Amino acid sequence: MTERAARLFNEWLQNAEGFSKALREMTEEETEDAFYKDIEFGTGGLRGLMGAGTNRINLYTVAKASQGLAEYVKKNSADNKSVAVGYDSRLNSYEFAKVACEVFAANAIKAYMYPQLMPTPCLAYAVRKLKCFAGVVITASHNPAEYNGYKVYNQDGCQITNLTASEIFDEISKIDIFKDVKRKSFETAVNDGSVEFIADSVYDSFIAEVKAHSVFSGNVNSRLKIVYTPLNGTGLKPVLRALAESGFTDVTVVKEQEAPDGNFPTCRYPNPEIEQAMQLGLEYARNNGADLLLATDPDCDRLGVAVKDGKGGYRLLSGNETGFLLLDFICAARMEKQDIPKEAVMYKTIVTSSLGDKIAKSYGVKTVNVLTGFKFIGEQIGLLEKDGKLENFIFAFEESLGYLTGAYVRDKDAVGAALSVCDMAAYYKTQGITLYDKLNLLYEKHGRYVSTLETQKFDGAKGFDEMREIMDKYRRAVEIDGRKITEKVDYLQGVDGLPKSNVIKIVFEDGSSMVVRPSGTEPKLKIYRSFKRG
């Protein structure tokens, strides 16, 4: 065990109330992994395994992060010292949200907290609606049950980007986890008004904005048969409300995944990107003859979709494919209404299929590619707003099931995406075609692009070093698996005005490409491969 891990272990044993038993039961390897570093604070805030230790999510690391954020707010906000706080259905999320509010209150920062669990996009919306200087949502998105996280938003309702994350991290790094954190009891903070529960009117306003960005208002919505699963997360009430108020009433909910449950008993990975998480939903869809299966991840910012395949079964759409369909549908609908902006712009990430660029171009819409992560899309929308050109934004998406149909939030929103997918399916149903039919028509027109994602997991300190070595190997490579590299783009050097990022794009002589990057939220290396077929 390293000297650092041993020292911190003993410090926690003496000072961390409630963790004595867990600490004493740790093996030497577990102790090393729990203490070899502080849990990283980046553009996604904190995310990791829950448990005792500096490299874990727990009441102490959440409180320390909140104290650091409080110091940042006090230094950078002259008169708007307020933070909006939300939480999802995960284990301990409510407790962590309360701790964050206690720290903000003790630092004379007003905390607005949702009184019940809410989707991440609702928190992002509240930041702007309540004119807060920052926002925090306790969530680990689609990770397994043993994970949790602490995601931070700026005053624009956008996830913090590199510079802000670095400045907040500097503040966190100065704090002694047991001596420097200020806390006021939650009950006292509520009673004296330093913590205030967010009014229902904010949630109502969010739903109204979602509906206002629907581009189709036909009278056939009730004919659509829908199966929906919130995967035991936060999506149930807002998704069903948005659909019902828009006329979609034939909705069957997957019973086993309906209630919020941080144990996620029916699927280890509550991620609609993964087929296993969709199995119960697919079973319900087959039994009900549904036109659509919709699934939202636990914090309801990702949307998974399955559609009839024309052969009596169902086909899961990739994030790219749902994005292609929504982009084309929105552009076509707005073109028909003659309200598409002259300088219309669509945003997507560099690992998202280039077929999106071709579809946008066919409607005269400009594509702007940004680094991986919806925070960079939110940042671009904010720049549009500052230039007085917000009306030019029409759509944004990323391959990992993230979509945004309006600038009412600056993060991906599965509530709005669910309504838009239902709008789209209802419209095409009146034309006598399914979403799968429409997807094939898009492929016939623009070419079939195939994209795959491979993930490799690297746990602990050893895994961190292995990922770094692999990235260095790709940077030095002149060929991979016998294929000659014709172009290499290293985003760590800064490319096209984008922030520096540990991402490498490699193009081969046959025109295929791959993008390699470490995940910003998990101990994984991600490899995105893309090639055109036919």
Buried (B, 14 or more C-beta within 10 A) or exposed (E): EEEEBBEBBEBBEEEBEEBEEBBEEBEEEBBBBBBBBBBBBBBBBBBBBBBBBBBBBBBBBBBBBBBBBBBBBBEBBEEBBBBBBBBBBBBBBBBBBBBBBBBBBBBEBBBBBBEBBBBBBBBBBBBBBBEBBBBBBBBBBBBBBBBBBBBBBBBBBBBBBBEBBEBBBEBBEEBEBBEEBBBBEBEEBBEEEBBBEBBEEBBEBBBEBBBEBBBBEEEEBEBBBBBBBBBBBBBBBBBBBBBEBBBBEBBBBBEBBBEBBBEBEBBEBBBBBBEEBBEBBBBBBBEBEBBBBBBBBBBBBBBBBBBBEEEEEBBBBBBBBBBBBBBBBBBBBBBEEEEBBEEBBBBBBBBBBBBBBBBBEBBEBBBBBBBBBBBBBBBBBBEBBEEEEBEBBBBBBBBBBBBBBBBBBBBBBBBBBBBBBBBBBBBBBEEEBBBBBBBBEBBEEBEBBBBEBEEBEBEBBEBBEBBEEBBEEBEEEEEEEEEEBEEBBBBEEEBEEBBEBBBBBBBBEEEBBBBBBBBBBBBBBBBBBBBBEE
